[in-house]
Every structure is written in C-alpha cells, then in structure tokens.
Amino acid sequence: MGSIEQTTEILLCLSPAEVANLKEGITFVRNKSTGKDYILYKSKSHLRACKNMCKHQGGLFIKDIEDLDGRSVRCTKHNWKLDVSTMKYINPPGSFCQDELVVEKNEENGLLFLELNPPNPWDSEPRSPEDLAFGEVQITYLTHACMDLKLGDKRMVFDPWLIGPAFARGWWLLHEPPSDWLERLYQADLIYISHMHSDHLSYPTLKKVAGRRPDIPIYVGNTERPVFWNLKRSGVQLTNINVVPFGIWQQVDRNLRFMILMDGVHPEMDTCIIVEYKGHKILNTVDCTRPNGGRLPMKVDLMMSDFAGGASGFPMTFSGGKFTEEWKAQFIKTERKKLLNYKARLVKDLQPRIYCPFAGYFVESHPSDKYIKETNIKNDPNELNNLIKKNSDVLTWTPRPGATLDLGRMLKDPTDRKGIIEPPEGTKIYKDSWDFGPYLRILNAAVGDEIFRHSCWIKEYFTWAGFKDYNLVVRMIETDEDFSPFPGGYDYLVDFLDLSFPKERPSREHPYEEGSVLNPPNTSASTASPTPKIHRSCPDLAQLPPTLSSFRFTRVNHLLDIITWISKSLIRSRVDVIRHVVKNGLLWDDLYIGFQTRLQRDPDVYHHLFWNHFQIKLPLTPPNWKSFLMYCG
C-alpha cells in the first residue's frame, strides 16, 4: 500500500511591510504569481482569511456596499453574502460556513496563509498506467448523462435516463437514444447512479431494466438522503443496490476499480466518480458544484462534466420588478458565459488528456413549456470545447448518441480516425416527438384524488413534513393552466413558526411567501368546501399588502433558493404536479427544477433551512393517507 500524508500548501505570503499596512476591516488580496484571490479580515484581536470564492457556485466576492459595519462581502453571481468576521454566510442565513485558511507568522514577521490538504484518497495503492489495446476501453454516449463504458471484459453504465420525463413533466430528452440502448443496459456488469434527481435516477428507465435483470448491480454513494429512498413506492423491482462509502476504492476485478466522491457544496445528495482501469483514470464530475471540495485528480485520461446551465427556474419563471424580458435575457447570457469560463478554467487546471461535455442534453418539449424552451438558452458544447482548445492542449469530444471513443487509440494517436467512431450516416440525433400521455396521466390522476376532497389534508401534509419553529409564512394558491385563479381551488396560508393555518397574515413581523398551484387542462378542481382556514379566492396582485415576500428558485446542480423581500409577490405552480408530490410524499424538486412555477419577487434573502428541508429532509415514508381518510370519513 502506498503511503499518503496530509500536506500543507502556502497560498499567500505577506511581507512585514504589507502586514504593517493592513487596516482593520476587509482587505482583498491577489497572489500575483498564481492569480488567485483572497479575503483578509483584521480586527483588534485577530486576523482571519479565506479564498475569494463563494461556496455556492464559486463566484467572486466584492465589497458589500449595504454593509455599514464593513464585515461582509457580496458574491457577484447570486448576491450571496459572507460575514468575513465570523466566516458565516448571512444571505442565505443558516446555510454554509466558509472554509478558513490558517494564518502563521514566518521568521521575518511576515504572514503565511496556509491551506491544510488531507491526503487524496485516489493516491492510495497507486497503479502505473499500462498500455491499452485498441478496443480494450471504449466509451459510448447514449443520452444526457448516460455513458456506456467497456472496460476490458466488463461493462459499466453511468446514470441511465433513456425514456420518459425528468422533474415531473418539465424535462425531456434532447437526443434520440441509440436503438440498442436497452440491450446495452441489460449487458452492463454494474451501473453507477450519481444522485437522486430524476434526470440521473430514472425509474421509468430502470423499470425496463428490472424487467429482465432485477439483480443488476447498482452502486451509489452513502449520501445523507439515500439515493433510492423512494424505491419501494416506485414499484421498480431492483434487488442488488450497493451503497458504498466515499473515498474508498471499490475493486471490480484485477484491472478495474472505482471510487465515489461527495460534492463539497451538496454532500447530502450529489456525488461524482473516478473509474480506473489498468492505471488509466476516467473522472466524471456529473452535476457536482464543487466535486470533492475542489480537490480532484490531475491529468486523468478522460474527464466529463456538465456544461449547459439552465437547470433552474430562475430567472425564466420570474416576472415583475426588474424581471423584464430584456433583463432575463441578459442575465441568462451572462450566467451561461460565466459557466463556460468556469468549466474551461477547471479543465485547464486539471489538464485531462481528453474532455467531454455531457449531462446537459435536455429540452422543455411539452407545449405548455414553450416559453421556458424559448427563454432558457443553454450553452453549446462546441463553444465550450473551442474555448478549452484555445487555452490548453486538452483534446475535446462533443458526443452524439451512439458515438464511441476508443481510449487506447486516442491516447496513442489523437489524429487516428478510428479514435472516435461517429454513429452511422443518417442516424437520428435529435428527438422530434415525445410520448407525453402516459406520464401526464399519472400526474393528472392526483388532482381528483379523494385526499383533496377534505381541506384538512393541508394540516395533515405539513404536519407530516415536519418543518416548524421558523419565522416564515407561505401562501399556496391553486390556479388553472393559464395561471388564473381556479374556482373552488385551495388558497391557504401556512405559518411555520407554530405550524398553524391562519385566515389572515399574522400581525408580527415575518417573511411572507405566496404560492399558486396550477390546474392542468381537462381536469377538475377539488370539491372541498370552504373552511375558516382555507381562502377561496385569489386577490388581484394590486390589492396585496405592500409588505410581501416570495420564493426564488435556483439550480446549477439542480439547487433551490427562496428569497424574501419587501414587495408585492406571487408564485404560481401547476396543481397536477403539486398534488402528485403531496400525495406521494415526494421532494419539491419536481415543482421548481421542472419549471412548473411562475413567480414574482424582489430583494434577496434565501431561506436555506426551509428549502433544504423540503428538498432533502422530508420523511422517507409518505403521509399515511389511508389512516387520514378513515379519520376524515
């Protein structure tokens, strides 16, 4: 076994003169030799330091002009705020703490800023690369984040989503899968599923596989929220799911092993993977925001990652205030460019031999989401690859369904025409039709469910959800497909401070959230009669009180934000999805990542505890609606 040790890296050094000139408060410093940026905070009693990098999505901090005390900085990407005096994020409150650098004096009374790096787990039992025969290692792209890896005499598949939608009815496959996709899955020796989002964990796809091979070995990381937490409710019969610890090599055979790593920002759900065959490494960072906390192996043979952006309802589903079409278009353009530059910089730093952009090939193809499809512009993989080639010697591959990369050939001679075999001429690349019907019927069935004939389902559901003792009031409204108030639909308030359901907003000072739920076409509303705790009409927006707040949802690894502010606000969401979610005890990602909402909001205060609960921490078993109906009856 090779010996690996913790290392200490000097990131920044200040001379005695520079130390003497430090003023109290915040100082931004750049290491001129590396180009890396840092933040220092000096008080009378101590000096603190951190990297100038937001923990959310790696944005750069600048001075917060709203901070009169001179203690906080603001991220240029999403306006997150960090109190550098405590190294805690104050927007969103209750969320993250910034990783702090160690500050030490040197012999000349200057200062050293150190980062303590634990040993890299992939360096344990190192193996030297062996020569690969042509055809020995082949990677075939199927769709979205799904790759079929031939590794000697073993086959491994990543994240098979090949039929049906993801996030309720919001995402559909952009690419037409190869005609032999199901046979390829049947032949797999193992499947890796990175996380529980439905564009990676596709129950419709796995149901097909389980029909012939229910015992196919599936590997997932040991995340806080189990990846297969909803397996029993899904009805899919899989009998060989393996939950493995992070950072430990999993030996498949003499030549093949893999290691699952957690995400540094969302360790409770996101993972990435290193696959090694005969000493050759393949790195798949999937949707991780900061895979393994930003510490990744360099000079791997093949690296693949997401690239597209657009996996969020923000800002497309927002309106009012600054959210004009022009503002949204400019914001999207700017954010996509930032993402391209970040990915290109990451690839340049890691120096893989080959890079492949994937996990971004989805489309909002349902007719009701036409506006989202037209507005939610995504990055072009060729543009990213061109940017990478401009700044480095890394080879790039833009995959098409059925295309195969021969790693042995590409490593020996990148100009080998057989290094990448494209699908046969005339192969259908892009889907032009989708089978909406079966999946929409499942959602619509929830709208008329007996549960929703009883208005007390609201108390039952939110009591089951278990989120309380938090000063937040949420308003939910059911509307029709055109976002108009639905006659007879539910319109109610939830006060999470004491988990009550008041007729009117509490008189105390509190953040206020207002939400609406859309009724799908050709469905009827609940027949529930009004009760004192259920509002049965939706007021005109102009009649709303002047102090309101609302949601903001963001995902760049599929993540949600909720924003509070003083302003008029409104949120609208489709009732088929929310009732399906409520009935089955599902997480709320289907609503927001799936573009099933329309929202209005103003200044930013992200209620991390609220959204983290409804995204990650809902109970693992659904509400007991059978008992509920017996009680209500």
Disulfide bonds with the S-S distance in Angstrom:
none
